[in-house]
Structures are given as structure tokens and as C-alpha cells.
Amino acid sequence: MFDACSRAQPQNANLVNQFEKEINRNKELVFIDSSQLGASLDGAILSLHFFADAKVHLYTWGNGFSNYPGTYAFTENNGIELSFADQRWPRLRILNEGNLLTLGREDGLKSLEKSFVHTDEKGMRRPVDDEDLYPEARPLIFPLTQRIATTKQDAAK
């Protein structure tokens, strides 16, 4: 009975383990957006940097530059939940595309709309679009793809 259950598990059952191994090997695991509208060499307008101590750092740039420290937690079925003080992110799922890990939204959408949480002078909080992200990039953010080392310095990290 146990053997039948273990064979029925999806092929991607150990993606959390792979995710953690990548972090432990490189001290950091970086994912970039799919928009290809950024000015950097990889075309990214957003990147997520994951660290072994359940810390994550979000960088956004375009009309401006912002960075947000946060935390992450794994959920069932290769899920990952991000927590930022001023960002509200959808639940993500770790996927394997070839030899690279990707992060997609659990709901399958490709956009990142109204993710920044604005607090006004009265303390009222509401989700709004992150002004650093180009409006034309917002519908093209997901999936996030694992960034591979492109220089000797990156490979040494």
C-alpha cells in the first residue's frame, strides 16, 4: 500500500528539497520576472532573493528602485508564501522547467497587480500598484525564473 502511494506522487514532489539545496550551495537563490522589459542585462524589472534562514528580499526597479525585506514559508504541494510588511503577494508554486526552478502563481495568473500596500496619513491601508514597475510589465511578471550565474563572481557566490 505504501509503495503504491509513493509511486502516485507527482514527479515534482521534492522541489522544496531542490530549492533548499540550491540555497545551501550558493548561499542565495535568485528569481527574476518574465517581462523582459527591465534595463538590466537579464531584462528583469523585479527579482526575489531567497536565503537559507527563511529570509527573502524583493527588489523592483523601472520608474524607480525599491527593496523590501521579508520572509518565506513552504506550504503543501511545493507552495511558497511570501510575507512583506508593505507588499501583498499571491501564493506561489515551485515548478521545474528543464534544469531551472521557476515560481508561478498558484492561481495560474501571470500578473502582479496591486501588490504594494499603501498606508495613508490616517493609517488606512489599501493595495495599489507598485509605481516602480512599468505598467506594461505588470501583466508579464510570472513565471519567475531562477537566475543562473553569468559571471565568475556570480558563480563564486
C-alpha positions in Angstrom: 0.0 0.0 0.0 2.8 2.5 0.9 4.6 1.7 -2.3 1.6 2.5 -4.4 1.1 5.8 -2.6 4.7 6.8 -3.1 4.6 6.0 -6.8 1.4 8.1 -7.2 3.2 11.3 -6.0 3.8 13.9 -8.7 7.2 14.0 -10.4 7.9 17.4 -8.8 7.3 16.1 -5.2 10.8 17.1 -4.0 11.1 20.6 -5.4 11.2 22.1 -1.9 14.3 20.0 -1.3 15.8 21.1 -4.6 15.0 24.8 -3.7 16.8 24.4 -0.3 19.8 22.6 -1.9 20.3 25.5 -4.3 20.2 28.0 -1.5 22.7 26.0 0.6 25.0 25.5 -2.4 25.0 29.2 -3.5 24.0 31.0 -0.2 21.2 32.6 -2.2 18.7 31.7 -4.8 17.5 34.5 -7.2 14.4 34.5 -9.4 13.7 37.2 -12.0 10.4 38.2 -13.7 9.4 37.2 -17.2 8.6 40.7 -18.6 11.9 41.3 -20.3 11.2 45.0 -20.0 13.9 45.9 -17.5 17.0 47.8 -18.3 19.4 45.2 -16.7 21.2 42.7 -18.8 18.7 39.9 -18.0 15.7 42.2 -18.7 14.4 41.9 -15.2 12.3 44.6 -13.6 11.8 42.5 -10.4 13.9 40.0 -8.5 13.4 37.8 -5.4 16.5 36.8 -3.5 15.9 33.8 -1.1 18.3 32.9 1.8 18.6 29.8 4.0 17.2 31.5 7.1 13.7 31.8 5.6 14.5 35.4 4.6 13.7 36.8 1.2 14.5 40.2 -0.3 12.4 41.8 -3.1 14.0 44.3 -5.5 11.9 46.3 -8.0 13.1 48.9 -10.5 11.8 50.7 -13.5 10.3 54.1 -12.8 12.3 54.0 -9.5 14.0 51.5 -7.3 12.7 49.8 -4.1 13.7 46.9 -2.0 11.6 45.1 0.6 12.9 42.6 3.2 10.6 39.7 4.1 10.2 36.1 5.0 9.0 33.0 3.2 7.4 29.7 4.3 6.8 26.5 2.3 3.3 25.2 2.1 1.9 21.9 0.8 2.3 20.8 -2.8 5.5 22.8 -3.4 3.8 26.0 -2.4 5.7 29.0 -1.1 4.2 32.0 0.8 6.0 35.4 0.9 5.5 37.9 3.7 6.5 41.6 3.3 5.5 44.5 5.5 4.4 46.7 2.6 3.7 44.1 -0.1 0.9 41.6 -0.6 1.9 38.7 -2.8 -0.1 35.8 -4.2 0.7 32.3 -3.1 3.3 30.8 -5.4 4.2 27.3 -6.5 7.7 26.0 -7.1 7.9 24.3 -10.6 10.7 22.7 -12.5 11.3 23.9 -16.1 14.2 21.9 -17.5 17.1 22.3 -15.2 15.8 25.6 -13.7 13.3 26.2 -10.9 10.5 28.6 -11.6 7.9 30.3 -9.4 4.4 30.6 -10.7 1.3 31.8 -9.1 -0.9 29.1 -7.6 -3.9 30.6 -9.5 -2.0 30.5 -12.8 -2.2 34.2 -13.5 0.9 36.0 -14.9 0.3 39.4 -13.5 1.3 41.2 -10.3 -1.3 43.9 -9.8 -1.9 46.0 -6.7 0.8 44.3 -4.7 2.1 47.3 -2.8 0.2 48.2 0.4 -0.1 51.9 0.8 -0.7 53.4 4.3 -2.2 56.9 4.2 -1.8 59.6 6.9 -4.9 58.2 8.8 -3.4 54.7 8.9 -5.7 53.3 6.3 -4.1 50.5 4.3 -5.0 49.6 0.7 -3.4 47.7 -2.1 -2.1 49.8 -5.0 0.2 49.2 -8.0 3.9 49.5 -7.2 4.9 52.7 -9.0 8.4 51.3 -9.7 7.1 48.6 -12.0 6.3 49.8 -15.5 2.5 49.4 -16.1 3.2 47.4 -19.3 5.4 44.9 -17.2 2.8 44.2 -14.5 0.8 41.6 -16.6 4.0 39.8 -17.6 5.7 39.2 -14.2 5.1 35.4 -13.8 6.6 32.9 -14.0 9.7 34.0 -12.1 12.7 32.1 -13.4 15.8 31.1 -11.5 18.7 33.4 -12.5 21.8 31.5 -13.4 25.3 32.8 -12.6 26.6 34.8 -15.6 30.0 35.8 -14.3 32.8 34.2 -12.4 31.9 36.5 -9.5 28.3 35.3 -9.6 29.4 31.6 -9.7 31.6 32.2 -6.7 28.7 33.3 -4.5 
